[in-house]
Amino acid sequence: MTNLLEYKGFFGTIEYSKEDGVLFGHLLVDDACASYEGTTLEELLGDFHDCVDDYLEGRDGQEPGDSPRFTQNVALPSQLYKSASQCAASHSLSMNAFIEDAIAKAVAAG
């Protein structure tokens, strides 16, 4: 079972707020903060579709993945950071290139 919704090539989370009694989620895009909600799964799915459609309207025809790059801050334990920095330097890589390579390898491995 997956906790992701998919529509038109976009993915979004499915979460539940016990306090508010609603389902909600966030569109997983790199250049916007977009959310949706519903009290039933059908409402959540409808609002997710509307959210994606609204997002696409604002992109002026750009397809998913047309964004240049995604920026993500990553908090690492200091020893892991030190080891990674040393390994990156020994391969003449920047930390960004090292992390990108490591993520690409992990994704390819499944």
Secondary structure as GFF3:
##gff-version 3
##sequence-region A 1 110
A	DSSP	beta_strand	4	7	.	.	.	ID=ss1
A	DSSP	beta_strand	10	13	.	.	.	ID=ss2
A	DSSP	beta_strand	15	17	.	.	.	ID=ss3
A	DSSP	beta_strand	22	26	.	.	.	ID=ss4
A	DSSP	beta_strand	35	38	.	.	.	ID=ss5
A	DSSP	alpha_helix	41	57	.	.	.	ID=ss6
A	DSSP	alpha_helix	78	90	.	.	.	ID=ss7
A	DSSP	alpha_helix	95	109	.	.	.	ID=ss8
###
